[in-house]
Amino acid sequence: MTATDLPAPLVPADVDLRGLPFMPLDVNRLRDSDLAIEASGDEFRAAVLLWCASWNQVPAGSLPNNDQAMAAYAGFGRDVKGWKKVAAGALRGFVECSDGRLYHPVVAEKAIDAWAQRVEHREKTANETERKRKEREDRARMFDVLREAGQVLAWNTPTSTLRAAVAELESGDESRASHAPVTRTGHAPGTAKRGTGKGEGEGEGLEPPVVPLGDQSQGQPAKKPAARAKPEGSRAKPKKPLQMPFLMTPEMLAWAKEKAPAVNLDRETERFCDYWTGTGKPMADWPSTWRNWMRRAQDDIERRGGGGSGGRPPGAPGDTSWIEEDDGV
């Protein structure tokens, strides 16, 4: 029989399962097979060893058609004569194909299934590697965008938080660009806050007059000036806990450059966030609270001779009582 008369290989030439130690075994199929019923012990042992050897051949599920190699795979070492005594029974089921190798149909079937799983796993691994690479590049780009806008975030900031910060920054730029400058017309200079002439102290935007002090000579008690009237509909600014991430705006950075030049902003801002998120105390104006923190840190540096890049707030060493002072916000 020539090579052209032999069947095509049962497994594609690129199926390589080397490094995959597990080979599935259909126990019911093996138990009921002619090999298990008719083969001798030596033949059965050699057959199973040949199946195992074929699993890590290329293509998987095949063996070289060579007695010396098969003797070694079957556990006979260099004893080729001993191998030939059991070869007929041990090779039960193997067929020679046009590439000159021996294939076992059942092992070939299992090898093709395992190869499909290996290819799928490699594709998933490659896709995940590519996804992580793109995410690293995207994170680097977003950090650069935020840094140029004066927002310095921690290196381990979640990607979702970075995307939200960039989206907020970009939406803010678009909204500022979409509005033309606002101009006011129709008012003479100095009349913007004048009332409508409804009566003394009743005009819109006018402050109520100060009540005159009582006549002390007549024994009348002195009266305090009337409290300033609040504009109609005004309310106190609500207080709320510090929201993370806390971002330094360009205005805050410019202020710090002028008012707190010796302070390590990243380090002190991290302390600032750790303290206020730990206490959970609400404030009405967090940028103002941040400026006050940096101002105290600058004072502390100057009091200690200007050394260091930021230190504890003013007071005795270790004193943090100033933090609890009411900043009016």
C-alpha positions in Angstrom: 0.0 0.0 0.0 1.4 3.4 -1.1 1.2 6.6 0.9 -1.5 7.9 -1.5 -3.7 4.9 -0.6 -3.5 5.6 3.2 -6.1 7.9 4.9 -5.3 11.5 5.8 -3.9 12.2 9.3 -6.7 12.1 11.9 -5.3 15.2 13.6 -4.1 18.5 12.0 -0.4 18.9 11.9 -0.4 22.0 14.2 -2.2 20.3 17.2 0.4 20.5 19.9 -0.6 19.5 23.5 2.9 19.4 25.0 2.8 20.8 28.5 -0.8 19.6 29.0 -0.4 16.6 31.4 -4.1 15.7 31.6 -5.5 13.2 29.1 -9.2 12.3 29.4 -10.0 8.6 29.7 -13.4 7.2 28.8 -13.5 4.5 31.4 -16.7 2.8 30.3 -15.5 2.7 26.7 -12.2 1.2 27.8 -13.8 -1.4 30.1 -16.1 -2.7 27.3 -13.4 -2.6 24.6 -11.9 -5.7 22.8 -8.5 -4.6 24.1 -9.6 -4.9 27.8 -11.4 -8.3 27.1 -8.9 -10.0 24.8 -5.4 -8.5 25.4 -2.9 -10.0 27.7 -1.6 -8.1 30.7 1.6 -7.0 28.9 -0.3 -6.0 25.8 -2.8 -3.9 27.8 -0.1 -2.2 29.8 1.9 -1.4 26.6 -1.3 -0.1 24.9 -2.1 2.4 27.7 1.5 3.6 27.8 1.4 4.2 24.0 -1.8 6.2 24.4 -0.1 8.4 27.0 3.0 8.8 24.8 0.9 9.8 21.8 -0.8 12.6 23.8 2.3 14.7 23.9 3.5 13.9 20.3 3.1 16.4 17.4 0.5 16.0 16.1 -1.2 14.9 19.3 -2.7 11.4 19.3 0.0 10.0 16.9 3.1 7.8 17.2 6.2 7.4 14.9 6.0 4.2 12.9 9.3 3.0 14.4 9.8 -0.2 16.5 12.7 1.2 18.5 10.8 4.4 19.5 7.6 2.5 20.2 9.5 -0.1 22.3 10.8 2.8 24.5 7.3 4.4 24.7 5.7 1.0 25.7 8.1 0.5 28.6 10.4 -2.0 27.0 13.4 0.3 26.7 15.9 -1.1 24.2 14.3 -4.5 24.2 12.9 -4.4 20.7 12.3 -8.2 20.5 10.2 -8.1 23.7 8.2 -5.2 22.2 7.5 -7.1 19.0 6.0 -10.0 21.0 3.2 -7.7 22.3 3.1 -5.1 19.4 0.0 -6.6 17.6 -2.1 -6.4 20.7 -0.7 -3.1 22.0 -1.3 -1.4 18.7 -4.9 -2.5 18.5 -7.0 0.4 17.1 -4.0 2.4 15.7 -4.1 3.1 12.0 -1.3 4.3 9.7 -1.9 7.5 7.8 -0.5 9.2 4.8 2.1 11.2 6.8 3.7 7.9 7.9 2.6 8.1 11.5 0.2 5.8 13.5 -3.0 7.4 14.9 -5.5 6.1 17.5 -9.0 7.3 16.6 -10.2 7.7 20.2 -7.1 9.5 21.4 -7.2 11.7 18.3 -10.8 12.7 19.1 -9.9 13.7 22.6 -6.8 15.5 21.3 -8.9 17.7 18.9 -11.3 18.6 21.7 -8.4 19.6 24.1 -6.7 21.6 21.3 -9.9 23.7 20.8 -10.0 24.5 24.5 -6.3 25.4 24.5 -6.8 27.8 21.5 -9.8 29.4 23.2 -7.8 29.9 26.4 -4.9 31.4 24.5 -7.2 33.8 22.7 -8.8 34.9 26.0 -5.3 35.4 27.6 -4.2 37.4 24.6 -7.4 39.6 24.7 -7.0 40.2 28.4 -3.3 41.2 27.9 -4.3 43.6 25.2 -7.1 45.0 27.3 -4.8 45.7 30.2 -2.2 47.3 27.8 -4.9 49.6 26.4 -6.1 50.4 29.9 -2.6 51.4 31.1 -2.2 53.7 28.1 -5.7 55.2 28.7 -4.9 55.8 32.4 -1.6 57.5 31.5 -3.4 59.8 29.1 -6.2 60.6 31.6 -3.6 61.4 34.3 -1.8 63.7 31.9 -5.1 65.5 31.0 -6.0 66.0 34.7 -2.5 67.0 35.7 -2.5 69.7 33.0 -5.8 71.0 34.5 -4.2 71.1 37.9 -5.9 68.0 39.3 -3.4 65.6 40.9 -4.9 62.2 41.7 -3.4 59.2 43.5 -1.7 56.6 41.3 -4.2 53.9 42.4 -7.3 55.9 41.6 -9.8 53.5 40.0 -10.1 53.8 36.2 -13.9 54.6 36.5 -13.1 57.5 38.8 -10.5 58.8 36.3 -13.0 58.6 33.4 -15.6 60.4 35.4 -13.1 63.2 36.3 -12.0 63.6 32.7 -15.6 63.6 31.5 -16.5 66.3 34.0 -13.5 68.4 33.0 -14.4 68.1 29.3 -18.0 68.9 29.9 -17.0 71.9 31.9 -14.8 73.2 29.0 -17.6 72.7 26.5 -20.1 74.6 28.7 -17.8 77.5 29.1 -17.1 77.7 25.4 -20.8 77.5 24.5 -21.7 80.7 26.5 -21.0 84.2 25.1 -19.8 86.8 27.6 -22.7 88.3 29.6 -23.1 92.1 29.4 -25.4 94.3 31.4 -27.1 97.3 29.8 -29.7 99.9 30.8 -28.3 100.7 34.3 -26.5 103.9 35.2 -23.4 103.7 37.2 -24.0 103.0 40.9 -27.7 102.2 40.5 -27.5 98.4 40.4 -28.3 98.0 44.1 -30.7 100.9 44.5 -34.3 100.4 45.5 -37.5 101.2 43.6 -38.5 104.1 45.9 -41.3 102.2 47.7 -40.4 103.9 51.0 -37.6 104.3 53.5 -35.9 100.9 54.1 -38.4 99.1 51.8 -36.8 99.5 48.5 -35.5 96.3 46.8 -31.9 95.6 47.7 -31.7 98.5 50.3 -30.4 97.8 53.8 -32.7 98.8 56.6 -31.6 102.0 58.5 -29.8 101.7 61.8 -32.0 102.4 64.7 -30.6 105.4 66.7 -29.3 105.0 70.2 -31.7 105.9 73.0 -31.3 109.2 74.9 -29.1 108.4 77.9 -30.0 111.6 79.6 -33.6 110.5 79.9 -32.6 107.1 81.4 -33.6 105.1 78.3 -31.5 102.0 77.7 -29.3 102.0 74.6 -30.6 100.0 71.7 -28.5 97.8 69.5 -28.4 98.4 65.8 -30.9 96.4 63.9 -29.6 93.2 62.3 -28.9 93.4 58.6 -31.8 92.0 56.6 -31.0 89.0 54.5 -32.2 89.2 50.8 -35.5 87.5 50.3 -35.2 83.7 49.7 -31.5 83.5 50.9 -30.5 80.5 52.9 -27.4 79.3 54.8 -25.1 77.2 52.6 -25.6 73.6 53.5 -22.8 71.6 55.1 -21.8 68.3 53.7 -19.0 65.7 54.3 -15.8 65.8 52.2 -16.5 64.1 48.9 -13.7 62.0 47.3 -11.8 62.3 45.2 -10.9 65.8 46.4 -9.6 67.7 43.4 -7.4 70.8 43.5 -8.6 73.3 40.9 -6.3 75.6 39.0 -7.5 78.5 41.2 -6.6 76.6 44.4 -3.1 75.8 42.9 -2.6 79.4 42.0 -3.6 80.5 45.5 -1.3 78.0 47.1 1.6 79.1 45.0 1.2 82.7 46.3 0.0 82.1 49.9 1.6 78.8 50.8 4.8 78.4 48.7 6.7 76.3 51.2 3.9 73.7 51.6 4.1 70.3 49.9 0.6 70.4 48.4 0.3 66.7 47.6 1.4 65.6 51.0 -0.7 68.1 52.9 -3.7 67.5 50.8 -3.4 63.8 51.5 -3.3 64.6 55.2 -6.2 66.9 54.8 -8.3 64.2 53.1 -7.3 61.5 55.6 -8.3 63.7 58.5 -11.7 65.0 57.2 -12.8 61.6 55.8 -11.9 60.0 59.1 -13.9 62.5 61.2 -16.8 62.7 58.7 -17.4 66.3 59.9 -19.4 68.3 57.4 -18.4 71.7 56.1 -20.1 74.3 53.9 -17.1 75.3 51.9 -14.4 72.7 51.5 -12.1 74.7 49.2 -12.1 77.4 52.0 -11.3 74.8 54.6 -8.5 73.5 52.4 -7.0 77.0 52.1 -7.2 77.5 55.8 -5.4 74.1 56.3 -2.6 75.1 53.9 -2.3 78.6 55.5 -1.8 77.0 58.9 0.8 74.6 57.5 2.6 77.6 55.9 2.5 79.4 59.3 4.0 76.3 61.0 6.9 76.1 58.5 7.7 79.8 58.9 7.5 79.6 62.7 10.0 76.7 62.6 12.4 78.6 60.4 11.1 77.6 56.9 12.6 74.1 57.0 11.0 71.0 55.5 8.3 70.6 52.9 5.2 70.9 55.1 4.7 70.0 58.7 2.2 69.9 61.5 -0.2 72.7 61.8 0.6 75.5 64.3 0.7 74.9 68.0 2.9 72.9 70.3 4.5 69.7 68.8 1.8 67.2 68.0 -1.0 69.7 68.7 -3.9 69.3 66.3 -6.5 71.2 68.3 -6.5 74.0 65.7 -8.3 71.6 63.3 -11.4 71.7 65.4 -11.6 75.5 65.4 -14.6 76.9 63.6 -13.4 78.4 60.3 -16.7 80.0 59.6 -17.6 77.5 56.9 
